[in-house]
Structures are given as C-alpha cells and as structure tokens.
Amino acid sequence: MKKVNFNIRIEEELREQFKKTAEENVQNPSALVRRWISEYVEKHKKDS
C-alpha cells in the first residue's frame, strides 16, 4: 500500500506538548495518529 503525507495545522505549543508527552510514554507521535485515524475509520465505517 502506498504511503502518503497527511498535513494538519495545530498550534506550535500543542504540537510540542504532544511530542513531549508521546516521548515520555515511549510512543511515536506519527504511529499514535495513524492508530487514532484507523480506529476512527473502523468505528464509523458504514456497512456497504
């Protein structure tokens, strides 16, 4: 599967807090966002 970038705009302070919190919890920020997106899509997937 092809990987692509997904850009969002958030306040710099929030981004830095997120990165710091993820690091403190031994988590990769990008992996966290990917997991949250996947969980959201799965939860809200409509039956086709």
N, C-alpha and C positions, 0 to 999 in steps of 0.2 A: 504494500500500500504506500502510495506517495505521501511524504510528509510535507506540510506547508506551514508557513508562519501565520499566526493569528495575533494581531496587534490590538491592544486596548489602551485607553488613556485613563490614567488614575493619577492622583496627586503624588508627588515625589515622596512626601513623608510617609504615606500609606505604603508605597512600594518598598521603601527602606524598612519599615516596621515588619512587613510581610516577609521579606528576605531574611531579616534577623530572626524572626520567630521560627521560620522554617529551618534555618540553620541550627538554632538552639534545640530543635526537635529532630535533628538529623534527617531532615526531609529536603528533597529537591523541589524548589518552587514550581518549576515547569511541570514536574510529574504530578504535583498536587493539583494544579489547574487542569491538566489533562484528565485526571481521575474525576474531578468535580464535574467537568463537562460530560464525560461518559456516563456518570451516574445520573445526571440531569436528563440527558437524552433517553436513557433507558427507562427512567421513571415516567417520563412524559410521552413516550413513544405511543403513537396511535396504532391500533390494530389495522393492518392493511388487508 
